[in-house]
Amino acid sequence: MLEVQEIHVAYGQVNVLYGISLSVKSGEILCLLGRNGAGKTTIMKSIMGLLPLTSGTITLNGTAISTLPAHEIPRMRIGYVPQGRRLFPELTVSENIEVGLMTCQEDKATRDWVLEIFPRLRERLTQVAGTLSGGEQQMLATARALCLRPQVLLLDEPTEGLQPSVIEQIRQVIVRMKQEGVVVLLVEQRVDAILSIADQVSFIENGRNVETTDAASLRDDPDKLKRYLGV
């Protein structure tokens, strides 16, 4: 279980998160929804240790991770697919995958597992990552995170700018991770793409989580989407 408990975060002197609390169980998908600038990406970066907490704690299965340096967080098998993908564009597809494998000392079996999930990448192994299409780059960024054999997977806007066929493929990967017992925390603006697979939805507004609800009730009450998102 991933637990975020009353975290406060600032950029310099400017506070941006005010007491955010979240809890996601193994085999559960929690989606963060909110307008641009609400603090969703900041939550992700805080979990990954990229932004220090001014107060609060983050724990994984009861072990505090918020005191760890950022480079240790992935070694806890927490995979992160950031907005914008952040690949090594000058490296090949194979080399980007190898970087992911090295983090937790995973082997060829994990490499084969990842390429089975994304067979198109097997066809592109020698291609430089920066020359891939947007959809292929998103596949590679997700594959690199899966190379950790994650127990937690964080995805920030994974379907942004993608064509429907690729969106569906990413969506199916998320469902597969849920079925394999992975904790999934997802930031997504495409409400239609996630409501059918999410277990919980937490609305973030001005650095606070104003409401957390199960996705099924949200599907039955779309007025909440209009209230919090204006859609």
C-alpha positions as CSV (number, residue, x, y, z in Angstrom):
1,M,0.0,0.0,0.0
2,L,1.2,3.5,-0.9
3,E,0.2,6.1,1.7
4,V,0.6,9.9,1.3
5,Q,-0.1,11.5,4.7
6,E,-0.7,15.2,5.1
7,I,2.1,16.3,2.9
8,H,3.1,19.9,2.4
9,V,5.4,20.9,-0.4
10,A,6.8,24.3,-1.6
11,Y,8.8,25.6,-4.5
12,G,11.2,27.8,-2.7
13,Q,9.1,30.1,-0.5
14,V,5.9,29.3,-2.4
15,N,3.7,26.7,-0.9
16,V,2.0,24.5,-3.5
17,L,0.6,21.4,-1.6
18,Y,-1.4,21.8,1.6
19,G,-1.9,18.6,3.5
20,I,-2.5,16.2,0.7
21,S,-3.4,12.7,1.8
22,L,-3.9,9.7,-0.5
23,S,-4.0,5.9,0.0
24,V,-3.7,3.3,-2.8
25,K,-3.8,-0.4,-2.2
26,S,-2.1,-3.2,-4.2
27,G,-4.1,-4.0,-7.3
28,E,-5.9,-0.6,-7.2
29,I,-6.0,2.3,-9.6
30,L,-6.3,5.8,-8.1
31,C,-6.7,8.7,-10.6
32,L,-5.9,12.3,-9.8
33,L,-8.2,14.8,-11.5
34,G,-8.0,18.5,-11.4
35,R,-7.5,21.6,-13.5
36,N,-4.1,22.6,-14.8
37,G,-1.9,23.9,-12.0
38,A,-3.9,22.1,-9.3
39,G,-0.8,20.2,-8.0
40,K,-1.2,16.8,-9.6
41,T,2.3,16.6,-11.1
42,T,3.8,18.0,-7.9
43,I,2.3,15.1,-6.0
44,M,4.0,12.7,-8.3
45,K,7.3,14.4,-8.0
46,S,7.0,14.5,-4.2
47,I,6.5,10.7,-4.1
48,M,9.6,10.3,-6.3
49,G,11.7,12.4,-4.0
50,L,12.2,15.1,-6.6
51,L,10.6,17.7,-4.4
52,P,11.3,17.7,-0.6
53,L,8.4,17.7,1.8
54,T,8.1,20.5,4.3
55,S,5.9,18.2,6.4
56,G,4.0,15.0,6.3
57,T,5.1,11.4,5.3
58,I,5.0,9.0,2.4
59,T,5.1,5.3,3.2
60,L,5.2,2.1,1.1
61,N,3.9,-0.9,2.9
62,G,4.6,0.8,6.2
63,T,8.1,1.9,5.3
64,A,8.8,5.6,5.1
65,I,10.2,6.6,1.7
66,S,9.9,10.4,2.0
67,T,13.3,10.6,3.8
68,L,15.1,8.7,1.0
69,P,17.2,10.5,-1.6
70,A,15.6,10.6,-5.0
71,H,17.9,8.1,-6.6
72,E,16.9,5.5,-4.0
73,I,13.1,5.7,-4.7
74,P,13.1,3.7,-8.0
75,R,15.1,1.0,-6.2
76,M,12.0,0.6,-4.0
77,R,10.4,-0.6,-7.2
78,I,8.4,2.6,-7.8
79,G,8.2,3.2,-11.5
80,Y,7.5,6.7,-12.8
81,V,6.4,7.7,-16.3
82,P,6.6,11.5,-16.2
83,Q,4.7,13.9,-18.4
84,G,6.8,14.5,-21.5
85,R,8.3,11.0,-21.2
86,R,11.9,12.1,-20.4
87,L,13.6,9.5,-22.5
88,F,17.3,9.5,-23.4
89,P,16.7,10.7,-26.9
90,E,20.2,10.0,-28.2
91,L,20.2,6.4,-27.0
92,T,18.5,3.5,-28.8
93,V,15.4,1.8,-27.7
94,S,17.4,-1.1,-26.4
95,E,19.8,1.2,-24.4
96,N,16.8,3.0,-22.8
97,I,15.4,-0.3,-21.7
98,E,18.8,-1.3,-20.3
99,V,18.9,1.8,-18.2
100,G,15.6,0.7,-16.7
101,L,16.8,-2.8,-16.1
102,M,20.0,-1.6,-14.3
103,T,18.0,0.2,-11.7
104,C,16.9,-3.0,-9.8
105,Q,19.4,-5.3,-11.5
106,E,16.7,-7.0,-13.6
107,D,17.7,-9.6,-16.2
108,K,16.8,-10.8,-19.7
109,A,13.6,-12.4,-18.4
110,T,12.3,-9.0,-17.5
111,R,13.5,-7.5,-20.8
112,D,11.5,-10.2,-22.6
113,W,8.5,-9.6,-20.5
114,V,8.5,-5.9,-21.3
115,L,9.0,-6.5,-25.0
116,E,6.1,-9.0,-24.9
117,I,3.9,-6.2,-23.5
118,F,5.1,-3.8,-26.2
119,P,6.0,-5.9,-29.3
120,R,6.4,-2.9,-31.4
121,L,9.5,-1.9,-29.4
122,R,11.1,-5.2,-30.3
123,E,11.0,-4.0,-34.0
124,R,12.6,-0.7,-33.0
125,L,15.4,-1.9,-30.7
126,T,18.3,-0.4,-32.7
127,Q,16.4,2.8,-33.5
128,V,17.4,6.0,-31.7
129,A,14.6,7.0,-29.2
130,G,14.4,10.6,-30.4
131,T,13.3,9.4,-33.8
132,L,10.3,7.4,-32.6
133,S,6.8,8.5,-33.1
134,G,5.0,10.1,-30.1
135,G,3.1,6.8,-29.4
136,E,6.3,4.7,-29.6
137,Q,8.0,7.1,-27.2
138,Q,5.2,6.7,-24.7
139,M,5.5,2.9,-25.0
140,L,9.2,3.1,-24.4
141,A,8.8,5.4,-21.4
142,T,6.3,3.0,-19.9
143,A,8.4,0.0,-20.8
144,R,11.4,1.6,-19.0
145,A,9.3,2.0,-15.8
146,L,8.1,-1.6,-16.1
147,C,11.8,-2.8,-16.2
148,L,11.8,-2.2,-12.4
149,R,9.1,-4.9,-12.0
150,P,7.3,-2.2,-10.1
151,Q,5.1,-2.6,-7.0
152,V,4.0,1.0,-7.6
153,L,3.5,2.6,-11.0
154,L,3.0,6.4,-11.3
155,L,1.8,7.7,-14.7
156,D,1.5,11.4,-15.5
157,E,-0.7,12.2,-18.5
158,P,0.2,8.9,-20.3
159,T,-2.3,9.4,-23.1
160,E,-1.5,13.0,-23.9
161,G,-1.3,13.7,-27.6
162,L,-1.7,10.0,-28.6
163,Q,-3.9,8.4,-31.3
164,P,-6.8,6.2,-30.1
165,S,-5.1,2.9,-30.9
166,V,-2.1,3.8,-28.7
167,I,-4.3,5.2,-25.9
168,E,-6.1,1.8,-25.8
169,Q,-2.8,-0.1,-25.7
170,I,-1.6,2.1,-22.8
171,R,-4.9,1.6,-21.1
172,Q,-4.7,-2.2,-21.4
173,V,-1.2,-2.1,-19.9
174,I,-2.5,-0.2,-16.9
175,V,-5.3,-2.8,-16.4
176,R,-2.7,-5.5,-16.7
177,M,-0.6,-4.0,-13.9
178,K,-3.7,-3.7,-11.7
179,Q,-4.4,-7.4,-12.3
180,E,-0.8,-8.2,-11.3
181,G,-1.3,-6.4,-8.0
182,V,0.6,-3.2,-8.7
183,V,-0.4,0.0,-7.0
184,V,-1.3,2.4,-9.8
185,L,-1.4,6.2,-9.4
186,L,-2.6,8.0,-12.5
187,V,-2.9,11.6,-13.6
188,E,-5.1,11.9,-16.6
189,Q,-7.1,14.6,-18.3
190,R,-9.0,12.2,-20.6
191,V,-11.8,11.3,-18.3
192,D,-13.4,9.0,-20.8
193,A,-10.1,7.0,-21.0
194,I,-9.8,6.3,-17.2
195,L,-13.3,6.2,-15.6
196,S,-13.9,2.7,-16.8
197,I,-10.7,1.3,-15.3
198,A,-10.1,3.5,-12.1
199,D,-11.1,2.3,-8.7
200,Q,-10.9,5.6,-7.0
201,V,-10.8,9.3,-8.1
202,S,-9.3,12.1,-6.1
203,F,-10.1,15.6,-7.1
204,I,-7.1,18.0,-6.5
205,E,-7.8,21.7,-6.3
206,N,-5.3,24.5,-5.3
207,G,-2.9,22.0,-3.8
208,R,-5.6,20.2,-1.7
209,N,-7.5,17.0,-2.3
210,V,-11.1,18.2,-1.9
211,E,-12.8,14.9,-2.4
212,T,-12.0,11.2,-3.0
213,T,-14.7,9.0,-4.4
214,D,-15.0,5.6,-6.0
215,A,-15.1,5.8,-9.8
216,A,-18.3,3.8,-10.1
217,S,-20.3,6.5,-8.2
218,L,-18.6,9.2,-10.3
219,R,-19.8,7.5,-13.5
220,D,-23.3,7.7,-12.0
221,D,-22.9,11.4,-11.0
222,P,-21.2,13.3,-13.8
223,D,-22.1,16.6,-12.1
224,K,-19.0,16.3,-10.0
225,L,-16.9,16.4,-13.1
226,K,-18.5,19.7,-14.0
227,R,-18.1,21.1,-10.5
228,Y,-14.4,20.3,-10.2
229,L,-13.2,20.3,-13.8
230,G,-15.7,22.4,-15.7
231,V,-16.3,19.6,-18.2
